[in-house]
C-alpha cells in the first residue's frame, strides 16, 4: 500500500499526535509480567521488540499512511517504569514526551494528563495547529494490518475534528467475555457501551448481529479525539478530574527526559476508565461518539494468557508454544495446551488438556484456560508477601540474583552501553566484582580524591565495606559482571546514594 493513500488534502487539516497509554501493571500475565517489568515492556510477540516498541512503530506508520510528518508521541507511564520506557524509545531512535504517573488511576486520568500537556504545549508553540487531534493507543495490543486502522481514522477524522469522540470497534469473532462492547448504528453513532458480559449475554449479542438487529462491536480501547473538545467534555462531566489534571500539569516539572506532574492535585482523582468517565454519558447525545469498525485487522488485546495463547500456530493436537520463548517442552497425549517458558527447564505435559503452563525463573503457573482471567489475583503486585523477582530492572540495565545464600548473595549485573551505577556505599556488605564480558570502569572515592580503574573480561576487583564506589560502562557493548556480596545484611536498601545520574534518592 502506498504511503499517504488516506491523506486528508485539506491544508488546514489538524495535526495528529499519538498518545500511548503504557501505565498498566500487567498482573494478568503473571509470572512473566512483573511489577518491575509489566507486559507492555516485554517482547511477547516479537523477539526483538516489546509491545510498547511495536506500538510506537505502528503509530509512526499510521502517520505516514495519512500523509503527516513524524511527530513526537506522548507516552503516559508509571514513574517506576520511566527508565524502561525511555530506553526502549532510545533503542528505536524515536524521540518521545514521557508523562509520568505517581499512581495509576485508570485511563481517564492518563488521557487527561496527556491532553492537558498537549493543550499547554500548543499554547507555548503557537505554530502548532490549534485543533490538535490525539490518537490514544494502549501499549499492550497487537494489530497485524495497520492499513485498516489508517482507513478507519480517515473515515472519522472530519467528525473528530468537529468535536466528536472517535472510537474503533472490532467485529466480534466469538462470544468473548473478556472484552467490553459498544453498539453503533448504521451511521456509526455509538448508542451504548457495555462492560464485559457473561457468556449468555455475549452469545445473544452475536446472535443479534447475525440477524442484523444490532451493531455490537468489541471495544478496542483506541480513541481518536480533538484535544480541546476532550478537555471541554472532561470539564463538563468530570470537573474534579479536569481541575486536578489541569493543576498537576500547570505545576509539572521537567525531570531529565520526563515530564513529572505535581502529585498533590492528583490525590483525590477518581479511579475511572475513560468509557465510564466520558464515553457512556456522551453516547446518549447524538453524534457525540462515533465508531468505525476494524475488519480483518488482526487486532488482539493481550489481556491475559488465554488471549496470548490463541496467537501463533498450533500442532496437530492444538498445543501452542510461542516461537520467541526459550521453551523446551514436549506434549504426549495432550491437547489444546499453551506452554511458555523462559527458565530453560525441560517441561513435559502428559495426558492433560486445556492448560496454561508458564514457567519463569521466579515462579511456575499452571492453570486451566477457563481461569485465565483470574491470574492477576496471584501476582505479587496484589500479594505483597511474595518474594521479589530474580531479575530487577534499573535505569543502567538490570541485575539477576543467581543464588541467595546465608551471609552471601551472587548476582549477574548487566550494564548497558553508557550506563552508570550511582556513586554509593554500603554499611553492611562488601562486594567482589568479576567482569565476564565488556569493559568496566570502576570509580572509587577516598578523602575527596576520585580514582578510576578499567577492567576487562576475567579481571576482578574488591569493594570493601564502606568504600565509596561506582561503576560505568563506557564501551560500545553490554557489560556483564558477576557480583558476590558478603555481609550480615544483603538487602537492596543497604545503598547510600551520594550522586546519581538518574536523579534517584
C-alpha positions in Angstrom: 0.0 0.0 0.0 1.4 3.4 -1.0 2.1 6.0 1.7 -0.4 8.8 2.0 -3.2 6.7 0.5 -5.7 8.0 3.1 -4.3 11.5 3.2 -6.6 14.4 4.0 -5.9 17.0 1.4 -7.3 19.9 3.4 -4.3 22.3 4.0 -5.8 23.3 7.4 -6.1 19.6 8.5 -5.3 19.2 12.2 -2.1 17.6 13.4 -2.5 14.1 14.9 -0.4 13.3 18.0 -0.2 9.7 19.1 -0.8 9.2 22.8 0.4 5.8 24.1 -1.0 4.6 27.3 1.6 2.4 28.9 0.7 2.6 32.6 -0.8 -0.8 33.3 0.7 -3.2 35.8 0.3 -6.3 33.6 -0.7 -8.6 36.5 -2.9 -10.8 34.3 0.2 -12.0 32.5 2.0 -13.0 35.7 4.5 -14.6 36.2 6.2 -13.4 33.0 4.9 -9.9 33.5 6.0 -8.4 36.9 5.6 -5.3 38.9 9.1 -4.2 37.8 8.6 -5.0 34.1 4.9 -5.2 33.1 3.8 -6.8 29.8 4.0 -3.7 27.7 7.8 -3.7 28.1 8.2 -7.4 27.2 8.9 -8.9 23.8 5.8 -11.1 23.9 5.1 -11.3 20.1 8.4 -10.4 18.6 11.8 -11.5 20.0 13.3 -8.1 19.1 10.5 -5.7 20.0 8.4 -5.1 23.1 4.7 -4.4 22.9 5.5 -0.7 23.6 8.0 -0.6 20.8 5.6 -2.2 18.4 3.0 0.4 19.3 5.5 3.2 18.7 6.3 1.8 15.2 2.6 1.4 14.5 2.0 5.0 15.4 4.7 6.1 13.0 3.4 4.0 10.2 -0.2 5.4 10.7 1.0 9.0 10.3 2.9 8.1 7.2 -0.1 6.4 5.7 -2.2 9.6 6.5 0.4 11.8 4.9 1.5 13.5 8.0 5.1 14.3 9.1 6.5 12.4 12.0 5.8 14.0 15.5 6.9 13.2 19.0 4.4 10.8 20.5 3.3 11.2 24.1 3.7 8.2 26.4 2.0 8.1 29.8 3.5 5.5 32.1 4.1 4.9 35.8 7.2 6.6 37.2 8.6 3.2 38.3 8.9 2.2 34.6 10.2 5.5 33.3 13.7 4.3 32.5 12.4 1.2 30.8 10.2 3.3 28.6 12.9 5.8 27.8 15.4 3.1 27.0 13.0 1.3 24.6 12.3 4.6 22.8 16.0 5.3 22.6 16.6 1.8 21.1 14.2 2.8 18.3 15.7 6.3 17.9 12.3 7.7 18.5 12.0 10.9 20.5 9.0 11.0 22.8 7.4 13.0 25.5 7.0 10.8 28.6 4.4 11.9 31.2 4.8 10.1 34.5 2.0 9.0 36.9 3.0 8.6 40.5 0.0 6.3 40.9 -2.1 4.7 38.1 -5.8 5.7 38.4 -7.0 4.2 35.1 -7.3 5.5 31.6 -9.4 8.6 32.3 -6.6 10.2 34.3 -3.9 9.0 32.0 -5.6 10.5 28.9 -6.5 13.7 30.8 -2.8 14.3 31.7 -1.8 13.8 28.1 -4.5 16.2 26.8 -3.6 18.8 29.4 0.0 18.5 28.4 -0.8 18.8 24.7 -3.0 21.8 25.3 -0.3 23.6 27.3 2.3 22.7 24.8 0.2 24.2 22.0 -0.1 27.4 23.9 3.7 27.6 24.2 4.1 26.6 20.5 1.7 28.8 18.5 3.0 27.5 15.2 1.2 24.2 16.1 -2.3 23.9 14.9 -4.9 24.8 17.5 -7.1 21.9 16.6 -4.6 19.1 17.6 -6.1 15.6 17.4 -4.8 12.9 19.7 -4.9 9.2 18.9 -4.8 7.2 22.2 -3.5 3.7 21.8 -2.9 1.1 24.6 0.7 -0.2 24.6 -0.4 -3.8 25.1 -2.3 -4.6 21.9 -1.3 -6.1 18.5 -2.6 -5.1 15.1 -1.3 -7.0 12.1 -2.9 -4.8 9.3 -2.2 -1.1 10.0 -3.9 -0.1 6.8 -7.3 -1.0 8.2 -6.8 1.4 11.2 -5.4 4.2 8.9 -8.5 3.9 6.7 -10.8 3.9 9.7 -9.1 7.0 11.1 -9.5 8.8 7.7 -13.2 8.0 7.8 -13.7 9.5 11.2 -11.3 12.4 11.0 -13.8 15.1 9.8 -16.2 14.3 12.6 -13.5 14.1 15.2 -12.1 17.5 14.1 -15.6 18.9 14.7 -15.6 17.6 18.3 -16.9 14.1 18.2 -15.2 11.3 20.2 -13.9 8.7 17.8 -13.5 5.0 18.8 -12.7 1.9 16.8 -14.7 -1.3 17.2 -13.7 -4.9 16.4 -16.2 -7.1 14.7 -16.7 -10.0 17.2 -15.3 -13.3 16.1 -16.8 -15.3 19.0 -18.8 -14.6 22.2 -15.9 -13.1 24.2 -16.4 -12.3 27.9 -13.1 -10.6 28.4 -13.8 -7.5 26.3 -16.0 -4.5 26.7 -18.6 -4.0 23.9 -20.1 -1.0 22.2 -23.2 -0.7 19.9 -23.2 1.5 16.9 -26.0 2.2 14.4 -25.7 2.3 10.6 -24.3 5.8 10.6 -21.6 5.0 13.0 -23.1 6.7 16.0 -22.4 4.9 19.2 -25.6 4.4 21.3 -24.4 2.1 24.1 -21.3 0.9 26.0 -21.4 -2.3 28.0 -18.7 -3.8 30.2 -17.5 -7.4 30.0 -20.7 -9.6 29.6 -21.4 -13.1 30.8 -21.3 -15.9 28.3 -25.0 -16.0 27.6 -25.2 -12.2 27.0 -22.2 -12.3 24.7 -23.8 -15.1 22.7 -27.0 -13.2 22.4 -25.2 -10.1 21.1 -23.6 -12.2 18.4 -27.0 -13.7 17.5 -28.4 -10.1 17.3 -25.5 -9.2 14.9 -26.2 -12.2 12.8 -29.9 -11.2 12.5 -28.8 -7.6 11.7 -30.7 -6.4 14.7 -27.8 -4.6 16.4 -24.2 -3.5 15.7 -22.3 -4.9 18.6 -18.5 -4.5 18.4 -15.7 -5.2 20.8 -14.3 -2.0 22.3 -10.7 -1.8 21.1 -9.7 0.9 23.6 -8.2 3.0 20.8 -9.6 6.6 20.9 -9.4 9.5 18.4 -10.3 12.9 19.9 -9.7 16.6 19.3 -7.7 17.8 22.4 -9.8 20.9 23.2 -13.1 19.0 22.6 -11.9 16.3 25.0 -11.0 18.8 27.7 -14.3 20.6 27.3 -16.2 17.3 27.8 -14.0 16.5 30.7 -14.7 19.8 32.4 -18.5 19.2 31.9 -18.7 15.5 33.0 -15.7 15.1 35.3 -14.9 18.6 36.7 -12.8 17.2 39.6 -10.6 15.2 37.2 -10.3 18.2 34.9 -9.3 20.6 37.6 -6.9 18.1 39.2 -5.1 17.2 36.0 -5.0 20.9 34.8 -3.4 21.9 38.1 -1.0 18.9 38.1 0.3 19.8 34.6 0.5 23.5 35.2 2.9 22.7 38.1 4.7 19.9 36.1 8.5 19.7 36.4 10.9 18.5 33.7 12.9 15.7 35.2 15.7 14.6 32.8 13.8 13.3 29.8 10.5 13.1 31.7 7.5 15.3 32.5 6.5 14.9 36.1 3.1 16.3 37.0 2.6 17.7 40.5 1.4 14.8 42.7 -0.7 16.7 45.3 -3.6 17.7 42.9 -4.0 14.1 41.8 -4.5 12.6 45.2 -8.3 13.0 45.0 -8.7 11.9 41.4 -11.3 9.2 40.9 -10.2 5.9 39.5 -12.2 5.7 36.3 -11.8 4.2 32.9 -12.5 6.6 30.0 -15.6 4.6 29.0 -17.3 5.2 32.3 -16.0 8.7 32.8 -17.0 10.2 29.4 -18.0 7.8 26.7 -21.0 6.3 28.4 -22.7 9.6 29.2 -21.7 11.0 25.8 -23.3 8.1 24.0 -26.7 9.4 24.9 -26.0 12.6 22.8 -26.4 12.2 19.1 -23.1 12.0 17.2 -21.1 12.8 20.3 -19.4 9.4 20.0 -18.8 7.8 16.6 -17.2 4.5 15.7 -15.5 2.8 12.8 -15.2 -0.9 12.6 -11.8 -2.6 12.1 -12.4 -5.5 9.8 -9.7 -8.2 9.4 -7.2 -6.0 11.1 -5.6 -8.8 13.2 -6.4 -6.8 16.4 -5.8 -8.6 19.7 -5.9 -7.3 23.2 -3.1 -9.1 25.0 -5.2 -9.0 28.2 -4.5 -12.5 29.6 -2.8 -15.8 29.0 -5.8 -17.2 27.1 -5.6 -14.3 24.6 -1.9 -14.7 24.1 -2.3 -18.5 23.9 -4.6 -18.2 20.9 -1.9 -16.5 18.8 0.6 -18.4 16.7 0.5 -21.8 15.1 -0.7 -24.9 16.9 0.4 -28.5 16.4 -1.9 -31.3 15.3 -3.3 -31.6 18.9 -3.9 -27.9 19.3 -0.9 -27.3 21.6 0.9 -24.0 21.2 4.4 -22.8 22.1 5.5 -19.2 21.3 8.3 -19.1 18.8 10.2 -16.4 20.6 10.2 -18.2 24.0 13.2 -20.2 25.2 10.8 -23.1 25.7 11.8 -26.8 25.9 8.5 -28.6 26.0 7.0 -31.9 24.9 3.4 -32.9 24.6 2.3 -36.5 24.9 -1.4 -37.5 24.7 -2.1 -33.8 25.5 -4.4 -31.4 23.6 -5.1 -27.7 23.4 -2.4 -26.6 25.9 -0.3 -23.5 25.9 3.3 -23.6 27.2 5.6 -20.6 27.7 8.9 -21.0 29.4 11.8 -18.7 30.0 13.5 -20.8 32.7 15.3 -23.2 30.3 13.9 -26.2 32.1 12.7 -29.2 30.1 8.9 -29.4 30.6 6.8 -32.4 29.6 2.9 -32.5 29.5 1.4 -35.9 29.7 -2.3 -36.7 29.4 -3.6 -33.2 30.0 -5.7 -30.7 28.1 -6.7 -27.0 28.1 -3.9 -26.0 30.5 -1.8 -22.8 30.7 1.7 -23.6 31.8 4.0 -20.5 32.3 7.5 -21.2 33.8 9.9 -18.4 34.6 12.9 -18.1 36.8 10.7 -16.7 39.6 7.5 -18.8 39.5 5.6 -21.5 37.8 1.9 -21.0 36.9 -0.3 -24.0 36.0 -3.9 -23.0 35.3 -7.0 -24.1 33.4 -7.6 -21.9 30.4 -11.0 -21.1 31.7 -9.3 -19.4 34.8 -7.1 -17.1 32.7 -9.0 -14.1 33.8 -8.2 -14.8 37.5 -4.4 -15.0 37.2 -4.0 -11.3 38.2 -5.1 -12.2 41.8 -1.9 -14.3 42.2 0.5 -11.6 41.2 3.0 -10.1 43.7 1.5 -6.6 43.0 -1.6 -8.0 44.7 0.1 -10.4 47.2 2.8 -8.2 48.8 4.3 -11.1 50.8 5.7 -12.9 47.7 9.5 -12.6 47.2 11.0 -10.0 44.8 11.7 -11.2 41.3 15.1 -12.6 40.5 15.6 -10.1 37.6 15.3 -6.5 38.5 15.5 -3.6 36.0 17.4 -0.4 36.7 18.0 2.7 34.6 21.5 1.5 33.9 20.5 -2.1 33.0 19.4 -5.0 35.2 20.6 -7.4 37.8 19.7 -11.0 38.4 20.0 -12.9 41.6 21.7 -16.2 40.8 22.0 -17.6 44.3 20.9 -16.2 47.7 23.0 -17.8 50.4 23.4 -17.5 54.2 25.7 -14.4 54.5 26.3 -14.1 50.8 24.5 -13.4 47.5 25.6 -14.0 43.9 24.3 -11.7 41.2 24.7 -11.1 37.5 24.9 -7.5 36.5 24.1 -6.3 33.0 25.1 -2.6 32.4 24.1 -1.2 29.1 26.5 0.9 27.0 26.7 4.3 28.5 25.1 3.1 31.8 26.4 4.0 35.2 25.6 3.0 38.7 25.2 5.7 41.4 28.2 6.8 43.4 27.3 4.9 46.6 28.5 3.0 49.7 27.2 0.1 51.8 27.0 -0.1 55.6 26.6 -3.9 55.9 28.2 -5.6 52.9 31.3 -5.9 50.8 31.3 -6.8 47.1 33.6 -8.7 44.7 33.2 -7.9 41.0 34.3 -10.2 38.2 34.0 -9.0 34.6 32.6 -11.6 32.2 32.1 -9.5 29.1 32.7 -5.9 28.1 34.8 -3.2 29.8 34.1 -1.9 33.3 35.3 1.4 34.6 35.4 1.2 38.4 35.3 4.6 40.3 36.5 4.9 43.9 36.5 8.0 46.1 38.7 8.3 49.1 39.3 11.5 51.1 37.7 13.5 48.3 40.0 12.1 45.6 38.5 10.0 42.8 40.3 7.2 41.0 39.3 5.1 38.0 40.3 1.6 37.2 39.4 -0.2 33.9 38.7 -3.9 34.0 38.3 -6.3 31.1 37.0 -9.9 30.8 38.3 -12.2 33.5 39.6 -9.3 35.7 38.2 -8.5 39.1 38.2 -6.0 41.9 37.1 -5.9 45.6 34.8 -3.2 47.1 35.3 -3.2 50.9 32.5 -2.4 53.3 32.1 1.4 53.4 34.0 2.1 50.2 32.6 4.9 48.1 32.3 3.5 44.7 30.6 3.5 41.3 30.7 1.6 38.0 30.4 2.7 34.4 30.1 1.0 31.0 32.0 3.4 28.7 32.3 0.7 26.0 30.0 0.0 23.0 28.7 -3.4 24.1 26.8 -4.7 27.1 28.9 -5.1 30.2 28.2 -8.3 32.1 29.7 -8.9 35.6 29.3 -11.4 38.4 28.9 -9.7 41.8 29.4 -11.7 45.0 28.1 -9.9 48.1 29.1 -10.9 51.6 28.0 -9.5 54.9 25.5 -9.5 57.8 22.7 -7.9 55.8 22.3 -8.0 52.0 19.0 -6.1 51.4 18.7 -3.7 48.5 18.0 -0.8 50.9 21.7 -1.0 52.0 22.6 1.6 49.4 23.5 5.1 50.3 23.5 7.1 47.1 25.8 10.1 47.1 25.5 11.0 43.4 23.1 9.6 40.8 22.9 10.3 37.0 19.2 9.3 37.0 18.0 11.6 39.8 17.3 8.7 42.3 17.5 9.3 46.0 
